[in-house]
Amino acid sequence: MTKRAWGLAAASLSLLLFAFPTRANDTMRIMSDGWSAADERGYGEFITAIGESGCRTVAQCIASPANPFRASDPPRFAFRADCADLPYFLRFYYAWKRGLPFTYVQSVSPRGRTRDIRYSPRGNQVASRRDVLTGDNALRLINHLRDHISSATFRIHPELGGDDLYSPALDARSIRPGTTIYDPNGHLAVIYKVKRDGRIRYIDAHPDNTLTRGTYDLRFVRASPGMGSGFKNWRPVKLVGATRAPDGALVGGRIVLASNAQISDFSLVQYFGNGPRPADAQWKSGAFLLNGQRMDYYDFVRASLSGGRLRFNPVQEIADLVLSNCADLSYRAGAIDISLAAGIQNRPQPSRLPPNIYGTEGDWETYSTPSRDARLKTAFKEVRDNAERFLTLWRAKDPQIVYNGFDLANDMLDTYDRAAARCTVIYKRTDGSQVRFGYEEARRRLFRFSFDPYHCVERRWGADNNEAATCRDNMVKRHWYDAQQRLRNQLDRSYEAKMDFTLVELEEGRGGVAQAPDVDARAYLMAQRGR
């Protein structure tokens, strides 16, 4: 967003605030019985401003100039949210400040048997709800949301109903700032911008309270409809049965959710495609068609959000992907710094891994990085795969490719190198000495990065030889690091898999995969130059 655009968004929010002053206390006062179109636009502008602000933690975002309500917040209150909490936290915060009705799923139950309700194979159903009414304490509710909302809350079949969010149409009017994205591997994000070329920018939070930014891609996997993955918008709500108090607040009543049938842009296209609908069990066979041509789902989303045309500028695409990966490396550095500050690396290595390294709780959830690292590896692989894809399309004279040069491989390589040169990873070894390396070195050691918070910083960054000499890990931890290589090689996050391996079991080859995938985009482009 340009400074002028940001200023217009801030001015728009300021006008809303002038029309309806915020309150400097923590008591809910519901002033409207529903969210108007203007309220929804204001919420989208609020999310965009936070996304564009550059804030790095949830607390920073709420305290930053991007938040026009910050002056009315109680002093010294700790605003926190992890990935699952973030959509609810932002929606409730805005509702609180604007006097709008809010209701939420307080608990869910699994549809079938599961070891972990966050990763139930058949999804969940709503077990109980809670309405927020005038007189409720907003700060207590924020803490209550943090305690009761998890990724399990989002894991609901889109046709089941009773949940807080619905499945929207895949178009630019429905996928907008404020839309939530649910990855059934246990991650949530909130869209803050949809670019003209259809690319989606999002913010997401993490257990350590950091907030990061990214671009929607293969890291958000599709899954069966029962798991409720994908894009979600907030259901319209209506406060009924309330009475208007002398101060204008609506007191009492109950909140009614709009059904799927009452929502004009409710759609199941993201689950079943826009051709004939297959049965739930055959959801993968659903076709995504644009102008009579069958498309990949992710391409279809991007084309739909860019007005029905899919165009790739390969040179720009490669640069953007590399810079996005560089940002993710920076976010990873912040997460490791938080783990190091907590001293987890100085504790003894547990005798077993958690039941599942991707879906857990406690210190491992807060300080480990297996999910973050898997998403990063997926993104690096996407650079390599897209380089080959763009080159193949260009050689086939596909009209989707926007390029006027003569040697696409060489031009992609040049822009790859320029973007990579702007990326530097910096960390301090155990003895305090500083290490610096670039994007290509990060790519080379990517599958050596340790996700285990009990390992020294050198191993967290995949150091070897002289660089690793300052690591103080004992022999047991060194064996654990070596034995976890198969787990580091895998991109897929299997949340239902049993993974509480001992060191002996890992050394026997349990879990993971033997070979890491090819993520070397530069080598591929070097080999293709001039062809």
Salt bridges, closest charged atoms under 4 A:
ASP33 OD2 - LYS238 NZ 3.23
ASP39 OD1 - ARG98 NH2 3.93
GLU40 OE2 - ARG91 NH2 2.85
GLU52 OE2 - LYS193 NZ 2.75
ASP73 OD1 - LYS97 NZ 2.71
ASP116 OD2 - ARG118 NH2 2.82
GLU159 OE1 - ARG277 NH2 2.88
ASP163 OD1 - ARG235 NH2 2.99
ASP164 OD1 - ARG129 NH2 2.39
ASP171 OD2 - ARG173 NH2 3.84
ASP183 OD2 - ARG375 NH1 3.28
ASP183 OD2 - ARG493 NH2 3.32
ASP197 OD2 - ARG199 NE 2.86
ASP197 OD2 - ARG302 NH2 3.60
ASP204 OD2 - HIS187 NE2 2.73
ASP204 OD1 - HIS206 NE2 3.86
ASP217 OD2 - ARG219 NH2 2.75
ASP247 OD2 - ARG29 NH2 3.40
ASP280 OD2 - HIS157 NE2 2.70
ASP280 OD1 - ARG277 NH2 3.28
ASP299 OD2 - ARG389 NH2 2.05
GLU317 OE2 - ARG302 NH2 2.41
ASP320 OD2 - ARG199 NH1 2.69
ASP328 OD2 - ARG219 NH1 2.63
ASP363 OD2 - ARG347 NH1 2.49
GLU365 OE2 - ARG118 NH1 3.97
ASP373 OD1 - ARG332 NE 2.70
ASP385 OD2 - LYS381 NZ 2.70
GLU388 OE1 - ARG384 NH1 2.82
ASP417 OD1 - ARG522 NE 2.76
ASP431 OD2 - ARG429 NH2 3.92
GLU440 OE1 - ARG443 NH2 2.97
GLU441 OE1 - ARG444 NE 3.11
GLU441 OE2 - ARG445 NE 3.07
ASP452 OD2 - HIS455 NE2 3.62
ASP464 OD2 - ARG448 NH2 3.51
GLU467 OE1 - ARG445 NH2 2.91
ASP473 OD2 - ARG459 NH1 3.73
ASP500 OD1 - LYS498 NZ 2.71
GLU505 OE1 - ARG352 NH1 3.78
GLU505 OE2 - ARG510 NH1 3.69
ASP518 OD2 - ARG384 NE 3.18
ASP520 OD2 - ARG443 NH2 3.33
